[in-house]
Amino acid sequence: MTIASPEICEEKTMLPTEKRWEVAPPIPVEIDQELSQFPRLLRQLLYNRGISTTKAAILFLEGQSPEDGNPLQLKSMPEAVARLRRAISTHEPIAIYGDYDVDGVTATALLVQVLRSLDADVREYIPNRFEEGYGVNKDALSSLHETGVKLVVTVDCGMRSASEANHARSLGLDMIITDHHLPGEDIPQAIAIINPKQMGDTYAYKELAGVGLAYKLAVALLKSFNKPDEEADTYHDLVAIGTVADMALLTGENRTLVRQGLMRLRQAERQGVKSLANVAGIKLDRVNASDLGYTIGPRLNAAGRLESALAAYQLLMTQDVNECGRLAQELDNQNRERQKITREILEAAQSLVFAQDQQPVLLFAYHPEFNPGVVGLAASRLCEIYYRPAIVAQYGVEYTVGSCRSIPELHITQTLDECSDLMERYGGHAAAAGFTIRNEKLPELIERLNLITHQKLDGLDLKPVIFADAELTLSELKPEILEYLDWLQPTGMGNPTPVFTTRNVQIKRQYQVGKEAEHLKLIVTDGRITYDAIAFRQGYLAGQLPQRVDLMFTYELNEYNGRTTLQLNVRDIKAAG
């Protein structure tokens, strides 16, 4: 893709945002005593994650959730199960309507497999991002109705599809909506809505991903057929992949499900995942949440971003070794292409943004040649680099399709709510959202969003904060710390990998590494012990750092060419003091 436009300028005047460092306060004496059976550093790590009692600590370290997790506590679950049972007993055709991201694809695969195990007449429907856009659409519902479908079950979508649900009713189609997105003002009329965020739902844990809710429906359905619990357990791997890839919070029940899913993945029972891990160079017997988020997830997502998500779905459904190998290689190739396109869109978006405003509060870039499947990744990188809400959009023939990423200071979906009258459809979370708008309304949307973001963000010191769990000297970094870190797994959103800071260390060597010299390699010492350190995407600092620095880092094992060493993975660097 070559993007050319007279609007694009080469000058980028806004520098990446400097980060603000914060170190967690020491654990209070009374909580330190309460957790005294655990090692000192582990006590601090537990306290930093909101754990203050021995009972809570044991549950956390064993990967158990304090919530009950009974699926029948979800509002409308009995109605959903009853309708599915009726469809199964009468062999009514059922369609599982999923989103095209990893959360939606894993949820679709999960429910299709469960229903087929119960001898249901079921098929999948995953819309094409480029032809149909996000969410439930009326043409798809009409098409499903024409093929004889009587019941549509949505996964990871549908919560903001009130008009589409009305269209389904007019056709005589029943709908069950399972979705974890925030409800809008108009609640769809459906047989059942499974969403813990809806009004009147008393389910204790509110942060299940779309695949987590599909799993809850599956558990309730299987229990109604008196199936053993172990049958539902076989789908934990899909729950783990979808939950982590969707960046759902790894707290409470999500953390429990992902932990169970990682154990299932390590048994390498699903041929498609095994083949994908092979092409990605991951050892499944040691797979962790980071592998799912940064390696497995992006490859499954690549299909829906560039073409159709059906290849990812098929990979999760088939056990044929040759077919899995072919699909895994196809997804790996698409992921490489996706990375290339993302870099190109990011560079063009930066130029477009700063051509309009050298110090923007909202980063908004659109272009006809932007790939709508990748604009969200470019928006994410813009938001990460400059610590500003970012929107990147593809300007189509009639409609503009945009993807938004935001910072904690601005709830992006609530911001879009204030512009709901302009858009055809939209939805999302606090930090990420998407929308479709008619081209003639785009200038007004940009103007209104700029006004809202200025009102909410002007006067704030917008700097990303890096939190350190503790300050340690290099000499205090002992191999047993890695054992504590392992007990905290799976880590991710809401349960971050522990970060440490160390002060006034000497740089003995600094140089660039990577295919494009994009990474920074350091050798640092505190005078008693020396460590290797890697700073990803910070290669531009090589040769510019002072002799003594402060570091923010994670502590990890590095395996390279058959050799395993301890290293610091540097998050940020500042001159000492």
C-alpha positions in Angstrom: 0.0 0.0 0.0 1.3 3.4 -1.0 -0.6 6.3 0.5 -0.2 9.6 -1.3 -2.2 12.8 -0.7 -1.5 16.5 -0.9 -2.7 16.7 2.6 0.1 14.6 4.0 3.2 16.5 5.2 6.4 14.9 6.3 6.8 17.0 9.4 5.9 15.5 12.8 6.3 18.1 15.4 5.0 16.5 18.6 7.4 14.3 20.4 6.5 11.0 22.1 5.1 11.8 25.6 7.5 11.5 28.5 6.3 9.0 31.1 5.7 9.7 34.8 7.1 7.2 37.3 5.3 6.1 40.4 6.4 3.5 42.9 3.8 1.6 45.0 3.7 2.7 48.7 5.1 0.1 51.1 2.7 -2.5 52.5 1.1 -1.3 55.7 2.4 -3.0 58.9 -0.9 -4.7 59.8 -1.3 -6.2 56.3 2.3 -7.2 56.2 1.7 -9.2 59.4 -1.5 -10.7 58.0 0.4 -12.0 55.0 3.5 -13.0 57.0 3.5 -16.6 55.8 4.5 -15.4 52.3 7.9 -14.1 51.2 8.5 -10.3 51.8 8.5 -9.3 48.1 5.5 -11.5 47.3 3.6 -9.8 50.2 4.2 -6.4 48.5 3.1 -7.7 45.1 -0.1 -9.1 46.6 -0.9 -5.9 48.4 -0.3 -3.9 45.2 -3.0 -6.1 43.6 -5.6 -5.3 46.3 -5.1 -8.4 48.4 -4.9 -7.9 52.1 -6.0 -11.2 53.8 -4.5 -14.6 53.9 -7.7 -16.2 52.5 -7.7 -13.8 49.5 -4.0 -14.4 48.9 -4.4 -18.2 48.9 -7.4 -18.0 46.5 -5.4 -15.7 44.2 -2.2 -17.8 44.2 -4.2 -20.9 43.5 -6.0 -19.2 40.6 -9.5 -19.4 42.2 -12.2 -16.8 41.9 -14.0 -15.4 45.0 -17.2 -15.2 42.9 -19.6 -18.1 42.6 -19.8 -18.0 38.8 -23.1 -19.9 38.6 -24.3 -19.1 35.0 -27.9 -19.2 36.1 -27.3 -16.0 38.1 -27.0 -14.2 34.8 -30.2 -12.4 33.9 -32.2 -14.2 31.2 -30.0 -17.3 31.3 -33.0 -19.7 32.0 -34.9 -18.2 29.1 -31.9 -18.7 26.8 -31.4 -22.3 27.8 -35.1 -23.1 27.5 -35.2 -21.6 23.9 -32.0 -23.5 22.9 -33.4 -26.8 24.3 -36.6 -26.3 22.3 -34.6 -25.6 19.1 -32.4 -28.7 19.7 -35.4 -31.0 20.4 -37.3 -29.9 17.3 -34.1 -29.7 15.1 -34.7 -26.0 14.3 -31.8 -24.5 12.4 -29.7 -22.3 14.7 -27.1 -19.7 13.6 -24.3 -18.5 15.9 -23.7 -14.9 14.8 -20.2 -13.9 15.9 -17.9 -10.9 15.6 -14.8 -11.1 13.4 -12.2 -10.5 16.1 -10.6 -13.3 18.2 -13.1 -12.9 21.0 -16.0 -13.4 18.6 -14.4 -16.2 16.6 -13.5 -18.2 19.7 -17.0 -17.7 21.0 -18.5 -18.8 17.7 -16.4 -21.9 17.6 -17.2 -22.7 21.2 -21.0 -22.5 20.9 -21.0 -24.3 17.5 -19.0 -27.2 18.9 -21.2 -27.4 22.1 -24.4 -27.4 20.1 -23.2 -30.0 17.7 -22.2 -32.2 20.6 -25.9 -32.0 21.6 -27.0 -32.9 18.0 -28.3 -29.4 17.2 -28.7 -28.2 13.6 -26.3 -25.3 13.9 -24.2 -23.2 11.6 -21.8 -20.2 12.1 -22.2 -16.7 10.7 -19.2 -14.3 10.9 -19.7 -11.1 9.0 -17.1 -9.8 6.6 -15.5 -6.6 8.1 -15.2 -5.0 4.7 -18.6 -5.8 3.2 -20.8 -5.8 6.2 -19.0 -3.8 9.0 -19.1 -4.4 12.7 -22.0 -6.0 14.5 -25.4 -7.5 13.5 -26.7 -6.3 10.2 -30.2 -6.6 8.7 -29.1 -8.1 5.3 -27.4 -11.0 7.1 -30.5 -11.7 9.3 -32.6 -11.7 6.1 -30.2 -14.1 4.4 -30.2 -16.4 7.4 -34.0 -16.4 7.5 -34.1 -17.3 3.8 -32.0 -20.4 4.5 -34.4 -21.6 7.1 -32.8 -20.4 10.3 -35.2 -20.0 13.2 -33.0 -18.9 16.0 -30.0 -16.6 16.0 -27.5 -16.5 18.9 -25.2 -13.5 18.9 -21.7 -13.7 20.5 -19.6 -10.7 21.3 -22.1 -8.4 19.5 -25.8 -7.4 19.4 -26.1 -5.2 22.6 -26.5 -2.1 20.5 -28.5 -3.7 17.7 -32.0 -2.6 18.7 -33.2 -1.9 15.1 -31.6 -5.1 13.8 -33.4 -7.1 16.6 -36.7 -5.5 15.5 -35.9 -6.5 11.9 -35.4 -10.1 13.1 -38.7 -10.1 14.9 -40.5 -8.9 11.8 -39.0 -11.9 9.9 -40.1 -14.3 12.6 -36.5 -14.9 13.8 -35.9 -15.4 17.5 -32.7 -13.9 18.9 -30.6 -14.6 22.0 -28.0 -11.9 22.5 -24.8 -12.6 24.4 -22.5 -9.6 24.5 -20.2 -7.9 27.0 -20.3 -4.4 25.5 -21.9 -1.6 27.4 -25.7 -1.3 26.7 -27.0 1.8 24.9 -30.2 3.6 25.5 -32.2 1.3 23.3 -32.2 -2.2 24.6 -32.8 -4.8 21.8 -36.0 -6.8 22.0 -34.8 -10.5 22.2 -35.8 -13.8 23.7 -32.9 -13.3 26.1 -30.0 -11.0 26.6 -26.9 -12.4 28.4 -24.8 -9.4 29.5 -23.8 -8.8 33.2 -23.5 -5.1 32.4 -27.2 -4.7 31.7 -29.6 -3.1 34.1 -30.9 -5.5 36.7 -28.3 -8.2 36.3 -27.0 -9.4 39.7 -24.1 -11.6 38.4 -21.2 -10.7 40.6 -18.4 -10.5 38.0 -19.0 -8.0 35.3 -15.9 -8.3 33.1 -16.3 -11.5 31.3 -15.3 -11.3 27.6 -17.7 -12.3 24.8 -16.2 -15.8 24.8 -16.6 -16.0 28.5 -20.3 -15.3 28.2 -20.6 -17.8 25.4 -18.9 -20.3 27.8 -21.4 -19.5 30.6 -24.3 -20.2 28.2 -22.6 -23.4 27.2 -22.1 -24.5 30.8 -25.8 -23.8 31.7 -27.0 -25.6 28.6 -24.8 -28.7 29.2 -25.9 -28.8 32.8 -29.5 -28.8 31.7 -28.7 -32.0 29.7 -27.0 -33.5 32.8 -23.6 -33.5 31.1 -20.6 -33.9 33.4 -18.6 -30.7 34.3 -15.6 -32.1 32.5 -17.3 -31.7 29.1 -17.5 -27.9 29.5 -13.8 -27.9 30.7 -12.7 -28.9 27.2 -13.5 -25.4 25.9 -11.3 -23.5 28.4 -8.6 -23.2 25.8 -10.9 -21.1 23.6 -12.0 -19.0 26.5 -8.4 -18.2 27.4 -7.4 -17.2 23.9 -10.5 -15.0 23.3 -10.3 -13.4 26.8 -6.6 -12.4 26.6 -6.8 -11.4 22.9 -9.7 -9.0 23.7 -7.6 -7.4 26.5 -10.3 -8.2 29.1 -9.3 -7.7 32.7 -7.4 -10.7 34.1 -9.0 -10.4 37.5 -11.5 -12.5 39.3 -13.3 -15.1 37.2 -11.5 -14.1 34.0 -8.2 -14.9 35.6 -9.5 -18.3 36.8 -10.8 -19.2 33.4 -7.6 -18.1 31.6 -5.5 -20.0 34.1 -7.6 -23.2 33.4 -7.4 -22.5 29.7 -3.6 -22.2 29.8 -3.5 -25.6 31.5 -5.7 -27.0 28.7 -3.6 -25.4 26.0 -0.4 -27.0 27.4 -2.0 -30.4 26.7 -2.0 -29.4 23.0 -5.3 -31.1 22.3 -6.6 -28.7 19.7 -4.8 -29.3 16.4 -5.4 -25.9 15.0 -3.8 -24.1 18.0 -0.9 -26.6 17.9 -0.3 -25.8 14.2 -0.5 -22.1 14.8 1.9 -22.3 17.7 4.4 -24.3 15.5 4.5 -21.6 12.8 4.7 -18.9 15.4 7.6 -20.6 17.3 5.8 -21.0 20.6 6.2 -24.0 22.8 2.7 -24.9 23.9 3.9 -26.9 26.9 5.0 -23.5 28.4 2.5 -21.2 26.8 1.5 -18.2 28.9 -1.0 -15.2 28.7 1.7 -13.1 27.0 2.0 -15.6 24.2 -1.8 -15.5 23.7 -1.9 -11.7 23.6 1.2 -11.0 21.4 1.6 -14.1 19.2 -1.5 -16.4 19.0 -4.1 -13.6 19.2 -2.7 -11.4 16.4 -2.4 -14.3 14.0 -6.0 -15.3 14.6 -7.0 -11.7 14.2 -5.1 -11.2 11.0 -7.6 -13.1 9.0 -10.5 -10.8 9.8 -8.4 -7.7 9.5 -7.2 -8.4 5.9 -9.8 -10.7 4.4 -12.4 -12.9 6.2 -12.3 -14.3 9.8 -13.5 -17.7 8.5 -9.9 -19.0 8.1 -9.4 -18.4 11.9 -12.7 -20.0 12.7 -11.9 -23.0 10.5 -8.5 -23.4 12.1 -10.2 -23.7 15.6 -12.8 -26.2 14.3 -10.9 -28.8 12.3 -8.6 -31.5 13.6 -7.2 -32.4 10.2 -3.4 -32.0 10.5 -2.8 -31.0 6.9 -5.7 -28.5 6.8 -4.5 -27.0 10.1 -1.0 -26.7 8.8 -2.2 -24.9 5.7 -4.5 -22.5 7.6 -1.9 -21.8 10.2 0.7 -20.8 7.6 -2.0 -18.7 5.8 -2.7 -16.8 9.1 1.0 -16.3 9.8 1.5 -14.8 6.3 -1.5 -12.6 6.8 -0.1 -11.4 10.1 3.2 -10.4 8.5 1.3 -8.4 5.9 -0.9 -6.9 8.6 2.3 -5.7 10.4 3.6 -4.1 7.2 0.3 -2.3 6.5 0.0 -1.1 10.1 3.4 0.6 9.9 2.4 2.3 6.7 -0.9 3.6 8.1 0.8 4.7 11.3 3.3 6.8 9.4 0.7 8.3 7.1 -1.7 9.0 10.1 1.1 10.8 12.0 1.7 13.1 9.0 -2.0 13.8 8.5 -2.6 14.6 12.2 0.3 17.0 12.6 -0.4 18.7 9.2 -3.6 20.0 10.8 -2.3 20.8 14.4 1.1 20.7 15.8 -0.2 20.1 19.4 -3.5 18.2 19.0 -5.5 16.9 22.0 -7.4 14.5 19.8 -5.4 12.6 17.1 -7.8 12.1 14.2 -6.6 10.8 10.8 -8.6 9.4 7.8 -7.8 8.5 4.3 -9.5 6.5 1.5 -6.6 4.1 1.3 -6.5 3.1 4.9 -7.3 -0.5 5.5 -10.4 -0.6 7.8 -9.2 -3.8 9.3 -6.0 -2.3 10.5 -7.0 1.2 11.5 -7.5 0.2 15.1 -3.9 -1.0 15.4 -2.6 2.3 14.1 -4.9 4.2 16.5 -3.6 2.1 19.3 0.0 2.9 18.4 -0.7 6.6 18.1 -2.4 6.6 21.5 0.6 4.7 23.0 3.2 7.0 21.5 1.6 10.4 22.2 -0.7 9.6 25.1 -3.7 11.2 23.5 -7.0 9.7 22.4 -6.6 8.6 18.7 -9.0 7.9 15.9 -7.9 6.4 12.6 -10.5 5.9 9.9 -11.0 4.7 6.3 -12.9 7.2 4.2 -15.0 5.1 1.9 -17.3 5.9 -1.0 -20.3 6.6 1.2 -19.3 5.8 4.7 -16.3 6.4 7.0 -15.4 3.5 9.3 -13.3 4.5 12.3 -11.5 2.9 15.2 -10.8 4.7 18.4 -8.3 4.2 21.2 -8.2 6.3 24.4 -6.4 7.1 27.6 -7.8 6.7 31.2 -8.7 10.3 31.3 -11.3 10.0 28.5 -14.0 7.3 28.2 -14.2 7.0 24.5 -17.5 5.3 24.2 -19.2 7.8 26.5 -17.6 10.5 24.3 -19.2 8.9 21.2 -22.5 8.8 23.0 -22.5 12.6 22.9 -22.4 12.3 19.1 -24.8 9.4 18.6 -27.1 11.4 16.4 -24.4 11.7 13.7 -23.4 8.0 13.4 -25.0 5.0 11.8 -23.6 2.7 14.4 -21.0 2.6 17.1 -20.0 0.8 20.3 -17.1 -0.2 22.5 -15.5 0.2 25.9 -13.8 2.9 27.9 -10.5 2.6 26.1 -11.6 1.3 22.6 -14.5 1.8 20.3 -15.5 1.8 16.6 -18.1 3.7 14.5 -19.6 4.0 11.0 -20.7 7.4 9.8 -21.9 8.9 6.5 -19.1 10.9 4.9 -21.1 14.1 4.8 -21.4 14.0 8.6 -17.7 13.4 9.2 -16.7 17.1 9.5 -19.3 17.7 12.1 -18.2 14.6 14.1 -14.6 15.7 14.0 -15.5 19.2 15.2 -17.7 17.9 18.0 -15.2 15.3 19.2 -12.5 17.9 19.2 -14.7 20.2 21.3 -15.6 17.4 23.8 -12.0 16.3 24.2 -10.8 19.8 24.8 -13.4 20.4 27.4 -12.5 17.2 29.2 -8.7 17.2 28.8 -7.6 20.8 28.7 -5.6 21.7 31.8 -4.7 18.1 32.6 -1.0 17.0 32.7 -1.4 14.2 30.2 1.5 11.8 30.8 1.3 8.0 30.9 2.1 6.7 34.3 4.3 3.7 34.8 3.8 2.0 38.2 6.6 0.1 39.8 5.7 -2.6 42.4 8.9 -2.0 44.3 12.4 -0.4 44.1 15.2 -3.0 44.1 18.9 -2.9 43.6 20.3 -5.2 40.9 21.9 -7.3 43.7 18.4 -7.9 45.2 17.2 -9.6 42.0 17.4 -13.2 42.9 16.3 -16.2 40.7 13.6 -17.1 43.3 11.7 -13.9 42.4 10.8 -15.6 39.1 8.9 -18.2 41.1 6.9 -15.5 42.8 6.2 -14.0 39.4 5.0 -17.3 38.1 2.5 -17.6 41.0 0.9 -14.3 39.9 0.2 -15.7 36.4 -1.8 -15.2 34.2 -0.9 -11.5 34.1 -2.3 -8.9 31.8 -5.0 -6.2 32.0 -5.9 -5.6 35.6 -3.2 -7.9 36.9 -0.1 -6.5 35.3 3.3 -8.2 35.1 5.2 -6.9 38.1 7.4 -3.9 37.2 10.4 -2.9 39.3 12.7 0.2 39.4 16.4 0.4 40.1 18.3 3.6 40.5 21.8 4.9 39.6 23.1 1.9 37.6 26.0 2.2 35.3 25.7 1.4 31.6 28.7 -0.6 30.6 27.6 -1.0 27.0 24.7 0.2 24.8 23.9 -0.8 21.2 21.1 -1.4 18.7 19.7 -4.8 17.9 16.9 -6.2 15.7 16.4 -6.5 11.9 16.0 -2.7 11.6 18.1 -1.8 14.7 14.8 -0.8 16.4 15.7 -2.3 19.8 18.2 -1.2 22.4 20.5 -3.7 24.2 22.2 -2.6 27.4 24.7 -4.1 29.8 24.2 -2.5 33.3 25.9 -2.9 36.7 25.4 -1.7 40.2 29.1 -2.3 41.0 28.4 -5.8 42.4 26.3 -7.6 39.8 25.9 -7.1 36.0 22.8 -7.7 34.0 21.8 -7.8 30.3 18.8 -5.6 29.5 16.6 -5.2 26.4 14.5 -2.1 25.6 12.1 -2.9 22.8 11.4 0.0 20.3 14.0 2.2 22.0 16.9 1.6 19.7 17.0 5.3 18.8 18.5 5.9 22.3 21.7 3.9 21.6 24.7 6.1 22.1 22.7 8.9 23.6 22.2 7.7 27.2 24.3 9.0 30.1 26.7 6.7 31.9 24.3 6.4 34.9 20.6 5.8 34.6 17.4 4.8 36.4 15.4 1.9 34.9 11.9 0.7 35.0 11.8 -3.0 34.0 10.3 -6.4 34.3 12.5 -9.4 35.4 12.5 -12.4 33.1 14.2 -15.4 31.6 15.6 -14.9 28.2 16.0 -18.0 25.9 18.2 -17.5 22.9 20.1 -20.0 20.8 19.6 -22.7 23.4 21.0 -20.5 26.2 18.9 -19.3 29.1 19.8 -16.2 31.0 18.2 -13.7 33.4 17.6 -10.2 31.9 15.8 -6.9 32.5 13.1 -6.0 30.0 13.2 -2.2 30.2 10.0 -0.3 30.1 11.5 3.2 30.5 14.9 4.9 31.0 15.8 8.2 32.7 19.0 9.8 33.6 20.0 8.9 37.2 18.4 11.0 39.8 
